[in-house]
Amino acid sequence: MFTIKNKVCVIVVLLLSFAGYGQVGINNPSPSATLEITAKKTGGSRPEGVIYTRLPGDSLRKADQKGVYGRNQDGVMTFVTAAASPVNRVGQTIDIDARGYYYYDFPANKWIKVYGSASTSATVNILNCTGGTKTGALTNGVAASDVSFRIPYTGGNGGNYPAQTITSAGVTGLTAALPAGTLGSSGNLDFTVSGTPSGTGTASFDLIFGGKTCTFTMDVGAPATVTRLNCSGITQTAQVYHNETPTAQIVVPYSGGNVGETYPRQDLFAFQEPRGGSYSIALSAMRHAGTITSSSGNIIYHLNNGGVGAGNYKFTISYGGQSCEYTLKVIRR
């Protein structure tokens, strides 16, 4: 029977051994380092190894808040049984995002993951493509610009997920890209759409994420067309002044639009010929992507830079297969 007295004797022997030789061996009479542990059985009949302290990441965050780990704990190692909650990934526990071995680094003042430790795979309870939203419009034959969609999720486990890309089905030629990230308990996945649609119809993106699947669809329209741009009727909503940021919009009337069809974002640049004879970009204007909702109406361009000198700036406007020019005058107050 192994009594308390026996245990004390073993501890005393180990301490005396360490004091005399500076090295301790467990199941090893001739240790080759300060501490060497040798497996007692090698045939697989019993578990062998060293079990480090096991703590969840949130416990280490509490220790950080209490100032437990500092200079004297530099190099201490522990096994993290669960990633720190997203709200607790700050301070010393900012990088505890998965199960695995971590050591405390005093100069960095944080826990550092031991290379090769496993990452927590991202999982969700619900991936809600039905509740997804989109930004921008897709037009057949026109490269996607400022087009994206957002998919809500719930029941996230706080795990990490890698970047992924998804190619479109139905209408091909498009790619949806999701950057790498970390899940919260609920949130959104934001995909950026690039490429040029191969036709009109529906582009489908089959999502596989966090153990769930769903399909998000986006309509691809035919290019918007109009029979006329009323160039003589173009107006601007405010005066633009020398060396001031403009607030004006350029309003372009049209008629004969094909209702229901889409148009992409468009950026316009106005040039002024300086006295030196060379041209330089001075003013720019942007038209948001959209859909023609009426056979006649207005297209709006937003001026989006300023601080230009006084003078005349000429825009070449193209929309729906028609084009015209508009000269905007910048004056001094």
Secondary structure, 3 states (H helix, E strand, C coil): CCCHHHHHHHHHHHHHHHHHHCCEEECCCCCCCCEEECCCCCCCCCCCCCCCCEECHHHHHHHHHCCCCCHHHCCCEEEECCCCCHHHCCHHHCCCCCCEEEEEECCCCEEEECCCCCCCECCCCEECCCCCEEECCEECCCCCCCEEEEEEEECCCCCEECCEEEECEECCCEEEEECCEECCCEEEEEEEEEECCCCCEEEEEEEEECCEEEEEEEEEECECCCCEECHHHCEECCCEECCCCCCCEEEEEEECCCCCCEECCEEEEEEECCCCCCCEEEEEEEECCEECCCCCEEEEEEECCCCCCCEEEEEEEEECCEEEEEEEEEECC
